Amino acid sequence: MGLFWDLDNKPPNAIPPYEVANKLRIAASSFGIVRYMVAYANSHTLNHVPQSVREKRKERELLYRLENKGVIKPNEPYRCRVCGRKFYTNEKLVNHFKELHEREHGKRMSQIESARGSRRVKLVAKYSMKMEKYKKAASAILTPKLGYGLADELKRAGFWVQTVLDKPQAADRALQSHIVDVMDHRRVECVVLVSDDSDFVDVIKEARLRCLKTVVVGDIDDGVLKRTADTAFSWEEILMGKAKKQAVSVVKNWKDRDILKRLEWTYNPDADKEKFNVDDTIDETSEDDNFEDTCDEVDDVYKDDRGSWWELDSDNDVTKGQSG
């Protein structure tokens, strides 16, 4: 199963990217084993910060300033997700994280980059858990330098994120090419496309012609893309978990349909003749002729010098005895 995301057309917007990516993966896994998770976008999409995210950032910044002045106190202390230390202002937590954990992470990365061969492999294995823990903590504590961390969050969720040129339809063409390449190599049996762009209709039709299952995730209910696919879901159904529940019945219907297709019988004389080696021409010698030939052979066997074939041997013996 392949999950293909057109980020230029369907960005997460106000929804946390990591949460959306996980919901998509869970819903897609209901249709089979997820082998590919691919997302394409231009740099403008990856660096863009939605208005709702900007407003939330302003609210948090105001809250943090009031905490620093002592006007308000947090209900619970801030906890460092790496070492577990507690802080009563977010500013102290951020400073602690940058001075200690960010510096340590930089040292680990420089060691890995400077190493070669088996030493590099050993260092990656040694620091893998620490680096993963750092990335999860950094996404919650540090403000992303670019955009709102869209690319990093999707990668953390397991997506392969590819940046394309800032040209019209560049992401569409790249994503279409990727889907066709996967289909050509028969690497998936189901294509899940996250987009509302009608430019992908031809790709969905091609997938169906190749007997692949197709699923579309988008918000345009009466869109041509959804009408072309086998089944479709909205963002709301994905985020609320409805898509995962509905996928069970969809897969069951697919299996029933496949069974019925296999049981279908259609008369194709050319195919049947080739399958059973039936010649188009019939021998001039009929079964009756063959039967007559067989009978003639039987007559020849039973005919001899002693008389007709119907005369029994016992009668011949009696006649010979009387004559003697």
N, C-alpha and C positions, 0 to 999 in steps of 0.2 A: 504494500500500500504506500502511495506517495502523497504527501501533504505539500501543496504548492500555494504560496501566499503572495498576492500582489499588494505589496505594502503601499505603493503609490495610490492605489484605488481604495484600499481598505485598511488604513492605519488604526491602531487601537484607540487613538485620541485620549479621552479622559481615563480610560481603563488602564491599570498597571500592565505594562507589556508582558512581564513574566507570568502574571496570572492568566492573561489571555492565551499566551502560548501554551501553557500547561492545559488549559481547558480544551483548546483545539486538539492537542495531542491525545488527551483522554477520549474525546469524542471520536476522533479518527481511528483510534485503536479498536473501537467497537466493530469496525469494518474489516479488520485484519491486522497483521503485524505491520507496524509503521517502520518502513525501511528508509524513507527519505522525508526530511523536513527542510524545505527550501523557501527562502524569502528573498524577493528582489525589490530594490528601491533605489532612487537617486539620492544624492547627498542632501538635497533640500528636504526630502521627507525625513531622513535620519536625523538631521540637525534641528528640525522644526520643533518648537515647544507649543503645544496646544494652549488656547486661552484658559481653559479650566485648570490646567497644570500651573500656569503662571499665577492665577489667583490663589491657588492653594499654597504656593511658595510664598507669596506675599503675606498670607495669613500666618504661616509658620514663622517667618522672619519677625513679624510684629510680636508674636508670642515669645520668641526667644529674647527679644530686646526687653520685654517686660520682666522676664525671668532674671536677666542680668542685672536689672535695676532693683530687684527684690520686690517688685510690685505684686507679682503672683509667684506661687510655687507649684511645681508639678505634683500631681497626685501620687505618682510613683517615681523614684529616681531613675535616671537614664542608665542603662546597663550596656557595657561594652560587649559586643557579641563575640569578641575574640578571646579576651582574658577574663571577662565577667565582672570587672570593676564597676562600681556605682558612682554616678555623678549627679549633682542636683541642678545643673544647668546644661543645656545642649552644647553651649559654647565650649565648656570644659571637656565634654566628651569628644567633640570634634578635634580639639587641640591635642588631647591625649592620643587619639587614633592616628592623627597625622604624624606626630612626633615619634611615636613608638611603632605602631603596626605598619603604617605606610612605609616608613624607612626600612623596616625589616623585610617587607615584601619586595622593595626595590633591590635590596641586597640579594635576596634569593633569585630574583629574575636575572640579575647581572651574572650570578654564578652559573646559572643554566645556560645563558647565552654565550658565555665564554668557554664552556665545556664542549668537548667533542666525543663522539663515539659512545663507548659503554659508560663512561663517566657521566655524560649528559643524561643517558637513560636512567642511571642510578639516582641522579639528583632530582629528576622529574618524579620518579617513584617516591623518593624521600619526602619531597615538599608538596606532593599533590594534595593531600588532605589539608595542609595549612593554607595553601593557595586558594582552595575551594572555600574554606571557611572565611578567608579574608575577603574574597569576592562577594560572598553573601552579605558580610557585614558592611562592606564599602557601599553596596547598592542602597543600603538603608540609612547610612550615616552621612556619607559624602554626597554633595550635589554634583551630578554629572557635568563634566566640562563641556560636552557637546550634546545639544538637544536635551532630552530627558532620559537618556540612557537606553534608547530604543534598541539599537543594534546589540549592545552588551547584554541587555536583558533577554533578548531573543536567543542569543548565542548561549547564554547560561541555561536556557530552557531546552537546548539541544538543536536549535535551528542553524542551518548554514545560511548566513546572510551575505548577499552579494550586492555590492554597490555598482550602479551603472552610470553612464554619462547623463548629465542634466539636459537631455533632449526629449522632445515629445515622443511618447510611446516606446522609449528605450527599454524600460522595465518590462513592458508587455512583450516585446519581441524576444527579449532574452529569456523570459519565463516560458513563452511558447516553445522556443527552441529547446529548452531544457526538458519540457514535458514530452515533446516529440522524440527526443533522443532516448529518454527512459522507455518510451513505448516501443521504439525500434529495437531495443535490446531486450524487450520482454521482461523487464525487471519488476514490474508491478502488475497487479490484477485489478486494482481500484485506484482512481484518481480523485483526490479531494482538492478542490480549487477554492481559495478564499478570494473572492472578487465579485464586483457587480458590473464589470466591464464587458460589454457585448462583443468586444473584439475576440474573446476567447471561445465564441460559439463554435467556430470551425474546429478548434482543438478538441472540444467536448464531443462534437459529432464524429471526429476521427477516432477518438477513444472508443466510442460506442460501436463504430464499424469494426473495430478490432476486438469486439466482444469484451471490453473492459467495463467495469462498473464505474459510474461517475457520480460525484457528490459536489454540490456547490454551497458555499457559505456566503451569504450576502443579505442585504436589507431590502432590496427591491423585490417585493413579493411577486409581482406580475412580470418580472424581467424575462427577456428571451433566454438568458443564460440559465435561469432556473428551470424554464420550461423544457430546455433541451436536455438537461441532466436527468439521471435516473431518480434522484431525490435531492432535496435542498433543505437548508436550515438557515435561521436568522442568527444574528449576534446574540440576541436574548436567549434563544434556545440553547446556544452553546454555553453561555455563561451560567445559566441556571441549571444546567445538567439535563435538560429535556432531550437534547439531541442524543445523548448516550442511551437513554431509555427507549427512544423511538428507533434507534439504530437496530435494536434487537429484532423488532418486527420487520424492518426493512430487509435485513440479511436473510431472515426466514423466507420472505416472499421471493427474494432472489434465488434462493436454493430451490424452492418449489417450482419456480419458472424454469430453471435450468433442467430439473428432472423432467418436466413436461416436454421440453424441447427435445431431450434425448429420446423420449418415448414416442415422439411424433414420427409417423411414417408417411413418406411421399413417394409416389411412383416415378422413377426416373429410368426409362428403358435403357439408355446408353450406359448409365452407371451399373445397372443390374447385369447387363450382358457382360460388361468388363469384369465385374466381381465374380460371376459364376461361370465365365468362359463359355458363354452361349454364342454359337455362330449365327450370323444373320441368315445364312442359307441353309436349307434343309436338304439332306441327301435324297437323291431321286429314288433310292431304294427304300421302299416303305417297310413297315413292320410286317405287313402281310407277305411281302416278298421274302423277307428274312425267314419268316415262319415256314414258307413253302420250301426254301432251300434246306432248312433244317430237317424237314420231313423227308425230303429226297435222300438226304444223307442217312437217315435212319433206315429207309427202305433198302439202300445199298448194303447196309451192314447185315440186315436180316436175310437178304437174298443169297442163296447158294445153290449148288447143283442138286441138292436133295429135293427141291421143290419150293413151294411158296412159303413165305415166312410164317403163315398162320398154322401150318402143319406142325403138330407137336412131335417131339422126339420119341415119346412113348408109342405113338401110332406107327412110326417108322420101324421101331424095334419089333413090334408085334407082326407087322407085314413081313419083315425079314425072317422071323421065326417060322411062319407058316410056309413060306416058300422053301425053306430049308428042309 
